Amino acid sequence: MSDTYRNSRAGGRRSRQSSSADRIMAVQNARSRGTGSRRGGSGRRRGRRQGPDMAKIVLIVIGVLILLICAAVGFQSCARSEDDKTSVESESETETTEPETEMAAEITVNGVQVHGLTKTEAIKKVLEDMGWEMKVSFGDETADLPNLVEANVDAVIEKAFAKKESGDYTVETDGLDDAVQVEVKALAAKWDVEPKNGSISTYDKASDKFTFAGAQTGKKIDQEKLTSDILSAMKAGEYNKTITATADEVQPEITEAQARENFKRIGTYTTKTTTNKDRNENIRLACAAINGTIIKPGEEFSFNKMTGNRTTEKGYKPAGAYSNGVVVQEPGGGVCQVSSTLYNAVVFAGLKTTERHAHTYEPSYVTPGEDAMVSYDGYAGPDLRFVNNSKTAVGIKAAYSNQTLTVSIYGNPILEDGVTVSMHSEKIKELDPPTPTYVEDPTLEPGVEVVAKAATPGSRWQTKLITKKNGQVVSDVLLHNSTYTGKAATIKRNTSGTVAATESASADASAASSEAAGETTAAAPAETTAAATTALETTAAPTTAVPSPGENYGPGYVNEATTAAAAETNQAPSDMGLISPNGQ
């Protein structure tokens, strides 16, 4: 090999080695530059580098929590499922009762063989063998008795099955007295007939008399004997026997003859009405509606139900009535005088009042505190109600004639001989009247005020029920309290500052002055007087009703007048004072 060749190969090897070394150095330099760049870093590259992604971290945390919750819920669900399964299995085991065992021992109950039967089968067989068909008859009626020994059959078989010994068992009837008495009382309630006292039963309008019905004998089942008969039949094993009930006669307390002999007017009251023909017509219609009404013992009377709704279709006329303190024309105005008059008669008769209401304003036809306001719209309203607490029926007579209204209660006396009942009412407080109502009158001098209508103060009354025997007070008790609203004064005045020039100015001023002084003005126009009479009538003061010789007005027939009521003129009838509409 020549030197040239060797040199050339050596040079080639050096050249390749040099190239390889160069490549290695280049790579190392590049890495060094990259590392330097990252470490020494320009601020730009470090600035562009982002920190941890918080959103992703939050989502990851939430996901982990959800997985944990699901795992927990799944575990609990599984646990509950296991518990429920266990519970269901437990309940199933509880509900599943073991089949009834059959009686292995030789046992008879009331001679019936129950060997080889279950309890249920044994009870059924014994009851069927009894053939229970016991009945009780009374008159034309027959009633089935339930099997009263069934409970004892159950007890005997329960005892036999528990003992599990052969033997003969008998169903006893001891201890069934209470069960039998329950059935007997139910039959007695069905078949007992209460006796009826002799009493009035109908009213003959033509003769204006009440007719009588004879007394009726009652029947009362002999419960003691019937109970004994049923127990004896059961003890003898006569389970299909029909037992006849017996009853004792019960005589009425009052015969027809006694009712006729003692029948009289036991309470009455009379009041005077006004001259208003429409109002008086309403009073007449209300009297006709309640006249002849018979209330049986224990029955309740309702004024509103008896008269019904007071409407024009029934003939009631519009008449003065108060609605919320304002005078209006309402059909039926004035019927409160009928209910108030009836109320007094009811109290004096000794009947029991169950509903009574005072008027809004003091009445003038009865003593305040002794009135009874009614109002009715066909469905509800203040009413006058009372119960017949006597032993016989009572009847109502109501009549109107010549401005005189009388209502009376007829029947056998409720109060004992020598006993009377009356009311005593006393004003215990006077209440201030409402604020005056001012009316402009341009004919008056400025600053001058004229009282066109004087104020009426309100009042509070206390009513006591006084019972006397042979004239001596034996009871004095509070019956009720009544509060009445006052009426505002009407005052004329002129606030315009000028006086209207009219030809009659002086005459009107003179008339106003006279009116303020309480004088009567005779020169008032006829149409004005008529209108005032229609809307605001003059109510006649109550008068003392004196009974004719031999008449029985009952206790409290005196209709005492009050000084204030006697002095009042040209005011609305007090019975119109209602709070509700349709006030009468």
Secondary structure, DSSP 8 states (H G I E B T S, - for coil): --HHHHHHHHHHHHHHHHHHHHHHHHHHHHHHHHHHHHHH--HHHHHH-----HHHHHHHHHHHHHHHHHHHHHHHHHHHHHHHHHHHHHHHHHHS--------S-EEETTEE-TT--HHHHHHHHHHHHT---EEEETTEEEE---TTHHHHHHHHHHHHHHT--EEE----TT-HHHHHHHHHHHHHHH-B--B--EEEEEETTTTEEEEE--B-EEEE-HHHHHHHHHHHHHTT-TT-EEE--EEEE--SS-HHHHHHH-EEEEEEEEE--S-HHHHHHHHHHHHHHTT-EE-TT-EEEHHHHH----GGGT--EEEEEETTEEEEEETTTTHHHHHHHHHHHHHHT-EEEE----SS--SSS-TTS----B--SS-----EEE--SSS-EEEEEEEETTEEEEEEEES--S-TTEEEEEEEEEEEEE-----EEEE-TTS-TT-EEEEE--B-EEEEEEEEEEEETTEEEEEEEEEEEEE--B--EEEE--SSS----TTHHHHHHHHHHHHTT---TTS-HHHHHHHHHHS------------TT----TT------HHHHH--S---GGG--SSSSB-
